[in-house]
Amino acid sequence: MERLLSRIFEKLKNTKAGALSAFIFFIVAVLICIFGFWKTLFILIFTLGGFIVGAFLFGDESRFKKFLDRILPPGRVR
């Protein structure tokens, strides 16, 4: 995950801020035109939430194993 984010941030450093902002706002505008404001907001909130949960759980392998042990009985599935 860190490698992916570092590669993305490295590419963003070489990109002009105006072009990047224009691209992001274009995507948001297209989503609003297609789905409407509230559905777009719902999509963006869940995308951000998924990113945060994924970064938290999959950032450390031992943390993910502890999470699985809390949900699933240890030893039965793995």
Wavefront OBJ file of the C-alpha trace (Angstrom):
o trace
v 0.000 0.000 0.000
v 2.814 2.381 0.887
v 4.538 1.692 -2.422
v 1.342 2.449 -4.317
v 0.759 5.688 -2.425
v 4.385 6.741 -2.784
v 4.218 6.143 -6.552
v 0.984 8.133 -6.793
v 2.425 11.019 -4.765
v 5.622 10.952 -6.829
v 3.586 11.309 -10.021
v 1.509 14.060 -8.418
v 4.663 16.042 -7.614
v 5.497 16.165 -11.311
v 1.946 17.210 -12.287
v 0.766 20.783 -12.331
v -1.732 21.519 -9.580
v -4.170 23.211 -11.968
v -4.391 20.221 -14.270
v -4.848 17.828 -11.358
v -7.565 19.960 -9.774
v -9.345 20.321 -13.099
v -9.329 16.543 -13.575
v -10.681 15.861 -10.062
v -13.445 18.469 -10.393
v -14.328 17.132 -13.845
v -14.811 13.643 -12.399
v -16.949 15.027 -9.549
v -19.021 17.089 -12.013
v -19.648 14.045 -14.208
v -20.705 12.035 -11.151
v -23.103 14.796 -10.090
v -24.582 14.990 -13.594
v -25.061 11.237 -13.799
v -26.144 10.364 -10.251
v -27.160 13.631 -8.589
v -25.682 15.438 -5.602
v -26.708 13.112 -2.744
v -25.778 9.889 -4.507
v -22.419 11.365 -5.480
v -21.826 12.474 -1.907
v -22.742 8.960 -0.733
v -20.242 7.432 -3.196
v -17.464 9.817 -2.141
v -18.047 9.241 1.592
v -17.993 5.461 1.226
v -14.928 5.609 -1.006
v -13.085 7.682 1.586
v -14.265 5.382 4.375
v -13.119 2.323 2.456
v -9.727 3.877 1.883
v -9.309 4.685 5.589
v -10.428 1.223 6.735
v -8.258 -0.471 4.116
v -5.213 1.580 5.043
v -5.796 0.815 8.727
v -6.397 -2.929 8.387
v -4.101 -3.845 5.528
v -1.278 -1.494 6.502
v 0.045 -4.073 8.966
v -0.351 -7.826 8.430
v -0.496 -8.617 12.151
v -3.307 -6.089 12.645
v -5.316 -7.789 9.885
v -4.742 -11.222 11.448
v -5.923 -9.927 14.837
v -9.016 -8.514 13.146
v -9.753 -11.883 11.509
v -9.223 -13.683 14.822
v -11.856 -11.457 16.428
v -14.380 -12.175 13.670
v -13.602 -15.816 12.889
v -12.647 -18.472 15.427
v -8.870 -19.008 15.319
v -7.737 -22.269 13.772
v -10.930 -23.200 11.966
v -10.600 -21.192 8.795
v -6.860 -20.701 8.491
l 1 2 3 4 5 6 7 8 9 10 11 12 13 14 15 16 17 18 19 20 21 22 23 24 25 26 27 28 29 30 31 32 33 34 35 36 37 38 39 40 41 42 43 44 45 46 47 48 49 50 51 52 53 54 55 56 57 58 59 60 61 62 63 64 65 66 67 68 69 70 71 72 73 74 75 76 77 78
